[in-house]
Amino acid sequence: MTDDAANRPKARTPRGFQDRRADALTAERAILTAVSRVYESYGFEHLDTGAFEYADALGKFLPDADRPNEGVFALRDDDEQWMALRYDLTAPLARFVAEHSEGLPKPFRRYAYGPVWRNEKPGPGRYREFIQCDADTVGSDRPEADAEIIAMAVAGYAAAGLPRSAYALRINNRKLLNGLLTAAGVTDPGQKLAVLRAVDKLDRLGIAGVTALLGAGRKDESGAFTPGARIASGAIDSVLAFVQAGCATRAETLDRLSRVIGGSAEGDEGLEELARIGAALANLGVGEDQALFEPAVVRGLEYYTGAVFEAEILLEIVGDHGEPMRFGSIGGGGRYDDLVARFTGQRTPATGFSFGVSRLAAALAASGVAAKRARGPVVILALDTSLMGDYMAMAGELRDAGIAAEVYLGASGMRAQMKYADRRLSPAAVIVGGDEIAAGAVTIKDLDLGRALASQVSDNQAWRADRPGQFTAPRSELVAKVRAILEADG
């Protein structure tokens, strides 16, 4: 090995990041387009904020350290201020509202989409860079605003092509558990946060694991120990009764929760808000099977102050080696009435929902419920270099008609050019040589029809003799004939 070869960098993708080709990007774009149309149909304004925010605007995620890079990717600017890639789209919204409050309509209803970055351990369907698509209402404290956000989420998943049985959207209110803990004598903020984190692990650890985390703590299979909330046994019983209070209907769940909460003022306020959300959802046509009340939903972010909602994928997904894969949450949100106040000092009610677009697209692809593969352009074969001007003119004519087209610019022969068009999943190939030019004609190969027929032909000789899907047409009919192929494919 030469010195130059030894010093060459290794071509590799950083952990938690991915290279995405046209198929994945097309699936993502389809989700974004569908969900954005839903948001706009509800009257939400499109907003885009920059990728970087000053680190203090994302302060809830940062440790007390010299370099604030736990949870975010941060750098120090030339003015010595720390900047970080945005962790989500909500903190930038809070900054935007605080900065431009005077000129915004109130409530301010916006949607946004784009990449976000998290400096955390990657896993199946969990990347360090991914796409979110959010809708938020800032300036309304009505529970009906929460219900509208939930209804948009339900409509968004339907528009994106996710079957109703493929996910569950669950709703809770942070005030319920807060009120229950206060009534049970748990008032220390650190203990309350530990309880929330324990409950958030219910679906992964089960009742036994959560019970341990509510008490002294839990040792996992590797021997690692997680300290618990250390609340009293009576409070543990109350929390366990609370998280298991979910029923088949929203009304039944509310009834059971009213008996578990025990009449605390904050808990009663949360119950009233859930009841109003339930009534609004019914009026918005969101059925019991589309959005359930689930007391075990707490959401991981600390800034939620009231209603919380989470959508979880239910599809059975198997990995490349036959192992089951769990994608978990594909979206969520809730009410965060204190986030804007970090900038203004004034409490500003807000609620929103975020689609995990990248994870949803990955889950759909892994489960086989994916969109069609990205189509390539019509390929005009370059069989005679003296005719390149004609080939370019045909490609321009197709593009002017709104049809993606390219002239093959490699140096291979006809067979390799046809293989290229097939690999691009091109709908058609245009074949023009001296004979076609002299006759004022074009030969068009319908590659979609050819693929369908190929799957039915076992005799290669018959395949060559029949030349399925290939025909000659007048040069003037190029656009019309290609468009007919595209329309036949839908």
Sequence and secondary structure as in RCSB ss.txt:
>XXXX:A:sequence
MTDDAANRPKARTPRGFQDRRADALTAERAILTAVSRVYESYGFEHLDTGAFEYADALGKFLPDADRPNEGVFAL
RDDDEQWMALRYDLTAPLARFVAEHSEGLPKPFRRYAYGPVWRNEKPGPGRYREFIQCDADTVGSDRPEADAEII
AMAVAGYAAAGLPRSAYALRINNRKLLNGLLTAAGVTDPGQKLAVLRAVDKLDRLGIAGVTALLGAGRKDESGAF
TPGARIASGAIDSVLAFVQAGCATRAETLDRLSRVIGGSAEGDEGLEELARIGAALANLGVGEDQALFEPAVVRG
LEYYTGAVFEAEILLEIVGDHGEPMRFGSIGGGGRYDDLVARFTGQRTPATGFSFGVSRLAAALAASGVAAKRAR
GPVVILALDTSLMGDYMAMAGELRDAGIAAEVYLGASGMRAQMKYADRRLSPAAVIVGGDEIAAGAVTIKDLDLG
RALASQVSDNQAWRADRPGQFTAPRSELVAKVRAILEADG
>XXXX:A:secstr
  HHHHTS      TT     HHHHHHHHHHHHHHHHHHHHTT EE    SEEEGGGGGGG  SSSS  SBS EE
E TTS EEEE S SHHHHHHHHHHHGGGS SSEEEEEEEEEE BS  BTTB SEEEEEEEEEES   HHHHHHHH
HHHHHHHHHTT  GGGEEEEEEEHHHHHHHHHHTT   HHHHHHHHHHHTTHHHHHHHHHHHHHTTEEE TTS E
EE     HHHHHHHHHHHT   SSHHHHHHHHHHHH S HHHHHHHHHHHHHHHHHHHTT  TTTSEE TT   S
 TT  SEEEEEEE   EE TTS EE   EEEEEEE TTTTHHHHSS   EEEEEEEHHHHHHHHHHHT       
  EEE    GGGHHHHHHHHHHHHHTT  EEE  SS  HHHHHHHHHHTT SEEEE  HHHHHHTEEEEEEHHHH
HHHHTT   HHHHHHH TTEEEEEGGGHHHHHHHHHHHT 
